[in-house]
Each structure stands twice: as C-alpha cells, then as structure tokens.
Amino acid sequence: MTTLPPAADVKSHVQRQFADVAANYRNSRVHATGADLDWLVAAADPQADMLALDAGCGAGHTALALAGRAGAVFACDFTRAMLDQVAALACERGVDNLALQQADVERLPYPAARFDIVATRYSAHHWQQPEQALAEFRRVLKPTGVFAISDIMADEGYAQDTFLQAIELLRDPSHVRDFRASEWLTMLRAAGFVVAALERFSLSLHFATWTQRMRTPRSNRALIKSLFAGASADIRRGFGLPAQINDDNFSFTIPGAVILARPADP
C-alpha cells in the first residue's frame, strides 16, 4: 500500500516551489488582470466601511484590486516570498490600506465573524484540504458577508478533467487538483454557504510564458507538448490547441469559473 506524505511535507514543497518564482507572479499578466478579476471585485462589491481578506493571495493582485474600494484588506499567503511581492506592489502603487500575514488558509489566525469579504483567486488548486479552508472562510466571515472564488475549474467531462490535471501536474509539481465547478458547489454547501452566482470563463495561456513562470524543466515541457500532440480531437477542441505544435510559441485555453457564495442562515 502506498503511503501518502504528511500534509506538512506537501506544504513545505509548495513553499519551496513558489519561493523561487514569486517575482514571476508579480509580473504575470494572467494574474494581474482578467475578466474574472473584474467580475470577482464587482460581485463582491467592496465598500469603504468593509474589511476584506485575500486568502492565498500570491503576489497580491486580488488584494490590491479589493483595496481600491474596501476600507482595508488583509492579504495572507503560505509563502513569505509571495508576501514580499505584495509589499513591493503596494509600495509602487501607494496602497496603504493593506495588511500582510503569513498564514495557512486551512488555519486562519483571525477571529470569527471578522471579515465582510473573503476572496481567493488562482490559489485553491494548491490546497490539500479545501473543505477545511472553506470551513475557515465560513468561520471568519460575518453573517452578512460574501465569499468569492476564482480558479481554474476542470470540465465536467472526465476525459477533459484528467487531461487538465496531467498537464497541470507536469508543469507544477505542487499542483493538487483543479476541482470541477460541481465539486465546488457541493463543498460550499457542505461548509455552510449558499451559492449566489457562477460565472464561467476561458483562460488563454501562452505555452512558453506559462511554463517559464513556473520554471518547468525542459523534460516536463516536452512531455506536456507530447500529450498535446497526441490528444484526441475532442481534447484538442476543448483546449483550443493549434493544428501543429512545432515549438513553445503557441497558445491554448483552459476552463475557469468565479463562484459567489454567502453564509447560509444558521
């Protein structure tokens, strides 16, 4: 029987993985902008008297977007190097209503009913225990608060789902799972949320930029391209792959969604 590594070991691996590439995420167009980010902020509707949390903040693009409208924003991440990028961006933009905290989303260091908004973007596919993270978000949200998540979310079809997990893991060994939207809806309801809205989107990725951002080894890049080249017609259509892949200079798409939820009545 195979024994899985302790969660602490997996999380330490995540820290090591992202410590070396944190600056790449500060400068990433995919993370700094996007229709999903605009929709998330508009749906969360931060106000000047509200306190928001960006959970698993990465380089802080969501936290900074929220800070433009909220009274104050806490940005927490498991990796110290990412928080350093948030601090640098905030300094560059003159943002002074942002507080940083190194923390695990599965064990948040905040009191109950603290926040009006909890948001997370492009982080959840690294969580070992998403159910525990959602329980923490429910705990720290005010009864009138709102939770918003934007992430890559696998297609409901099993073949598309499996293919996506394979290329994600080859690109980034700290990847856990791009959950399907239906899985998120189930987990949210179990954690005590009522789902208010779901907005799907397609994320266009340039292969060379996508792999360089994570410093994916040459051997793994070759394996991903081999999977692309040998994919079925359905997979190729689903990922928007070009007819020929001759080098790293091509683009493809992966599915994502933004989900807005509120605490259910006790």
C-alpha positions in Angstrom: 0.0 0.0 0.0 1.3 3.5 -0.9 1.7 5.9 2.0 0.9 9.5 1.2 3.4 12.1 2.5 2.3 14.1 5.6 0.5 17.3 4.7 3.3 19.3 6.3 5.8 17.8 3.8 3.5 18.7 0.9 3.0 22.2 2.1 6.8 22.7 2.6 7.2 21.6 -1.0 4.7 24.3 -2.1 6.7 26.9 -0.2 9.9 25.9 -1.8 8.3 25.8 -5.2 6.9 29.3 -5.1 9.7 30.9 -3.2 11.9 30.7 -6.3 9.3 32.0 -8.8 7.4 34.6 -6.7 8.6 37.6 -8.8 7.2 35.9 -11.9 3.7 36.1 -10.4 4.1 39.8 -9.6 4.7 40.5 -13.3 2.2 38.0 -14.7 -0.4 39.5 -16.9 -2.7 36.5 -16.3 -2.6 37.2 -12.6 -2.6 41.0 -12.7 -5.6 41.4 -15.0 -8.5 39.4 -16.4 -12.3 39.5 -16.8 -12.6 37.1 -13.9 -10.8 39.5 -11.6 -13.1 42.4 -12.7 -16.2 40.2 -12.2 -15.0 39.0 -8.8 -14.4 42.5 -7.4 -17.7 43.8 -8.9 -19.6 40.8 -7.4 -18.0 41.1 -4.0 -18.9 44.9 -4.1 -16.4 46.2 -1.5 -17.3 49.4 0.3 -15.3 51.9 2.2 -16.6 50.6 5.6 -15.7 46.9 4.8 -12.8 44.7 5.7 -11.7 42.1 3.2 -9.4 39.1 3.2 -7.5 37.8 0.2 -6.8 34.2 1.2 -3.8 32.6 -0.6 -3.0 36.0 -2.1 0.0 35.1 -4.2 1.6 38.3 -5.4 -1.4 40.3 -4.2 -3.2 41.3 -7.4 -6.7 40.5 -6.0 -5.9 42.1 -2.6 -4.8 45.3 -4.4 -7.9 45.3 -6.6 -10.1 45.0 -3.5 -8.1 47.7 -1.7 -9.1 50.2 -4.3 -12.6 50.1 -2.9 -12.6 48.4 0.5 -11.8 50.2 3.7 -9.0 47.7 4.5 -7.7 44.4 3.1 -5.7 41.6 4.8 -3.6 39.6 2.4 -2.4 36.2 3.6 -0.3 33.6 1.9 1.6 30.5 3.0 4.8 31.6 1.2 6.8 34.6 2.6 8.4 35.3 -0.7 4.9 36.0 -2.2 4.1 38.4 0.6 7.3 40.3 -0.2 5.9 40.8 -3.8 2.6 42.1 -2.4 4.5 44.6 -0.3 6.5 45.8 -3.3 3.4 46.2 -5.4 1.6 48.1 -2.7 4.5 50.4 -2.3 4.8 51.0 -6.0 1.0 51.9 -6.2 0.9 53.9 -3.0 -1.6 51.5 -1.4 -1.7 52.0 2.4 -4.8 50.1 3.5 -3.3 46.6 3.1 -2.0 44.3 5.9 0.1 41.2 5.2 0.0 37.9 7.2 1.9 34.7 6.6 -0.8 32.1 7.2 -2.3 28.8 6.0 -5.8 29.1 4.6 -6.7 25.9 6.4 -5.8 27.5 9.8 -6.5 31.2 9.6 -5.2 33.4 12.5 -8.3 35.6 12.6 -11.3 35.7 15.0 -14.8 34.6 14.0 -17.0 37.0 12.0 -14.1 39.3 11.3 -14.5 40.0 7.5 -17.1 41.4 5.2 -15.5 39.8 2.2 -13.3 36.7 1.8 -11.8 36.2 -1.7 -9.4 33.8 -3.3 -8.1 33.6 -6.8 -5.8 31.1 -8.6 -4.8 29.5 -5.2 -7.3 26.8 -4.4 -5.8 24.2 -6.8 -2.9 24.0 -4.3 -4.9 23.3 -1.2 -4.6 19.9 0.4 -7.9 20.2 2.3 -10.2 22.6 0.5 -13.1 21.6 2.8 -11.1 22.8 5.8 -10.3 26.1 4.0 -13.9 26.7 3.2 -14.9 26.0 6.9 -12.3 28.6 7.9 -13.7 31.1 5.5 -17.2 30.5 6.8 -15.9 31.0 10.3 -14.2 34.3 9.7 -17.0 35.8 7.5 -19.7 37.9 9.1 -23.2 36.5 8.7 -23.8 39.2 6.1 -20.5 38.6 4.3 -19.7 37.3 0.9 -17.2 34.7 -0.3 -15.8 34.8 -3.9 -13.5 32.3 -5.5 -11.9 32.4 -9.0 -9.9 29.4 -10.1 -9.2 27.0 -12.9 -12.1 24.6 -12.8 -12.0 21.3 -14.7 -14.5 20.4 -17.3 -17.3 18.2 -16.1 -16.3 15.5 -18.6 -13.9 13.0 -17.1 -11.5 12.9 -20.1 -11.1 16.7 -20.2 -10.7 16.7 -16.4 -8.0 14.0 -16.4 -6.1 15.7 -19.3 -6.1 19.0 -17.4 -4.8 17.5 -14.2 -2.0 15.8 -16.1 -0.6 18.9 -17.8 -1.0 21.0 -14.7 1.0 18.5 -12.6 3.7 18.2 -15.2 4.0 21.9 -15.3 3.9 22.4 -11.5 4.6 19.5 -9.1 2.8 21.4 -6.3 -0.5 21.2 -8.1 -3.2 19.3 -6.2 -6.4 19.5 -8.3 -8.4 21.8 -10.5 -11.8 20.9 -9.0 -14.9 20.9 -11.2 -17.5 23.6 -10.6 -19.9 20.9 -9.4 -17.4 19.8 -6.8 -17.0 23.3 -5.5 -20.8 23.8 -5.3 -21.0 20.6 -3.2 -18.2 21.6 -0.9 -19.5 25.1 -0.5 -22.9 23.9 0.5 -21.4 21.4 3.0 -19.4 24.2 4.5 -22.5 26.3 5.2 -22.7 28.5 2.2 -25.5 29.4 -0.2 -24.2 29.8 -3.8 -25.4 33.1 -5.3 -23.8 33.2 -8.7 -21.4 31.3 -11.0 -19.6 32.8 -14.0 -17.5 30.6 -16.3 -14.6 31.8 -18.4 -11.9 30.5 -20.6 -8.3 31.4 -19.8 -5.9 31.8 -22.8 -2.3 30.8 -22.0 0.8 31.1 -24.0 2.7 27.9 -23.5 6.3 29.4 -23.3 5.1 32.1 -20.8 3.0 29.6 -18.8 5.9 27.2 -18.3 8.6 29.8 -17.8 6.6 31.4 -15.0 6.9 28.1 -13.0 10.4 27.3 -14.4 9.1 24.0 -15.7 12.0 21.7 -16.6 12.7 21.1 -20.3 11.8 17.4 -19.9 8.4 18.2 -18.5 7.7 20.8 -21.2 8.4 18.1 -23.8 6.0 15.7 -22.0 3.2 18.3 -22.0 3.7 19.0 -25.7 3.7 15.3 -26.4 0.4 15.0 -24.6 -1.0 17.9 -26.6 0.3 16.4 -29.9 -1.2 13.0 -29.2 -4.6 14.3 -27.8 -7.9 13.2 -29.3 -9.9 15.6 -31.4 -12.3 16.3 -28.5 -9.4 17.2 -26.2 -7.8 19.4 -28.9 -11.0 21.3 -29.4 -11.6 21.6 -25.7 -8.2 23.1 -25.1 -8.2 25.2 -28.2 -5.0 23.7 -29.5 -3.4 24.6 -32.8 -3.3 22.1 -35.6 0.5 21.9 -35.3 2.9 22.3 -32.4 6.4 22.8 -33.5 7.9 24.8 -30.7 6.9 26.6 -27.4 5.3 29.6 -29.2 1.7 28.6 -29.2 -1.4 29.3 -27.1 -4.2 27.2 -25.7 -7.2 27.6 -23.3 -8.2 26.1 -20.0 -11.6 26.5 -18.2 -12.2 28.5 -15.2 -15.1 29.9 -13.1 -15.9 32.5 -10.5 -18.3 31.5 -7.8 -20.0 33.9 -5.4 -21.5 32.5 -2.1 -22.9 33.8 1.1 -23.2 32.2 4.6 -26.3 30.2 5.0 -28.7 31.1 7.7 -27.7 29.4 11.0 
